[in-house]
Amino acid sequence: MKNLFLSAAIVLGSLTSFASTSPIENTIVKTISIQDEYTEIKLEEVPSAVTDALKKAYPDAVLNKAYKNTASQYKLEVAVGDKVGSLYANADGTWIKK
């Protein structure tokens, strides 16, 4: 009789640990990216303050393309050696971190 109760307790105990698994929750992550609208401009249209700041900060940089937005901020696509990247600057030549 004791074995019957012991067996029943073990079986019920193992079933409750199996049934106590936590439910899986689905998490939805939304990413919103806000981009300023930049329009491409000629390299000659970039202010001299911006080109001077580029020459001072990156003497070996080659300016490939330039873009401007409505807030008179400039996006510069530059190449330094084999590395290509984008830099952002105000019209007065101060750098913007983006």
C-alpha positions as CSV (number, residue, x, y, z in Angstrom):
1,M,0.0,0.0,0.0
2,K,2.9,2.4,0.8
3,N,4.4,1.6,-2.6
4,L,1.2,2.5,-4.3
5,F,1.0,5.9,-2.6
6,L,4.7,6.5,-3.2
7,S,4.4,5.6,-6.9
8,A,1.4,7.8,-7.3
9,A,3.2,10.7,-5.6
10,I,6.2,10.3,-7.9
11,V,4.0,10.1,-11.1
12,L,2.0,13.2,-10.0
13,G,5.1,15.1,-9.1
14,S,6.8,14.5,-12.5
15,L,3.6,15.5,-14.3
16,T,3.4,18.8,-12.5
17,S,7.0,19.7,-13.3
18,F,6.3,18.9,-17.0
19,A,3.2,21.0,-17.0
20,S,4.8,24.0,-15.4
21,T,6.7,25.1,-18.5
22,S,6.4,28.8,-19.2
23,P,4.4,29.8,-22.3
24,I,6.4,31.2,-25.3
25,E,5.7,34.9,-25.9
26,N,6.1,36.5,-29.2
27,T,7.8,39.9,-29.1
28,I,7.4,42.2,-32.0
29,V,10.1,44.9,-32.4
30,K,9.4,47.8,-34.7
31,T,12.2,49.9,-36.0
32,I,11.5,53.3,-37.4
33,S,14.2,55.1,-39.2
34,I,13.9,58.8,-40.0
35,Q,16.0,60.0,-42.8
36,D,16.6,63.5,-44.0
37,E,16.0,64.0,-47.6
38,Y,19.3,64.8,-49.2
39,T,19.6,65.8,-52.9
40,E,22.8,65.3,-54.8
41,I,24.7,68.5,-55.7
42,K,27.7,69.2,-57.8
43,L,31.1,69.1,-55.9
44,E,31.6,72.7,-56.9
45,E,28.5,73.7,-54.9
46,V,29.9,72.5,-51.6
47,P,30.9,75.5,-49.4
48,S,34.6,76.2,-49.0
49,A,34.2,75.9,-45.2
50,V,33.1,72.3,-45.6
51,T,35.8,71.4,-48.0
52,D,38.4,73.1,-45.8
53,A,37.2,71.2,-42.8
54,L,37.4,68.0,-44.8
55,K,41.0,68.7,-45.9
56,K,41.9,69.6,-42.3
57,A,40.3,66.5,-40.7
58,Y,41.2,64.0,-43.5
59,P,44.0,65.3,-45.7
60,D,44.1,62.2,-47.8
61,A,40.3,62.0,-48.4
62,V,38.8,62.2,-51.9
63,L,35.4,63.7,-52.1
64,N,33.3,61.5,-54.5
65,K,29.7,62.8,-54.1
66,A,28.0,65.5,-52.1
67,Y,24.4,65.9,-51.0
68,K,22.4,68.7,-49.3
69,N,19.2,68.8,-47.4
70,T,16.7,71.6,-46.7
71,A,18.5,72.4,-43.4
72,S,21.7,73.2,-45.3
73,Q,23.4,70.1,-44.0
74,Y,25.8,68.3,-46.2
75,K,26.4,64.6,-46.7
76,L,29.8,63.9,-48.2
77,E,30.7,60.5,-49.6
78,V,34.5,60.3,-49.3
79,A,37.2,57.7,-49.9
80,V,40.4,57.4,-47.9
81,G,42.6,54.8,-49.4
82,D,40.4,51.8,-50.0
83,K,37.8,52.8,-47.3
84,V,34.6,54.6,-48.4
85,G,32.3,56.3,-46.0
86,S,29.9,59.2,-45.4
87,L,30.5,62.3,-43.4
88,Y,27.9,64.9,-42.4
89,A,28.6,68.7,-41.9
90,N,26.9,72.0,-41.5
91,A,27.4,74.8,-43.9
92,D,30.0,76.4,-41.6
93,G,32.1,73.2,-41.7
94,T,31.2,71.8,-38.3
95,W,30.8,68.0,-38.2
96,I,27.5,66.4,-37.4
97,K,27.3,62.9,-35.7
98,K,24.7,60.7,-37.2
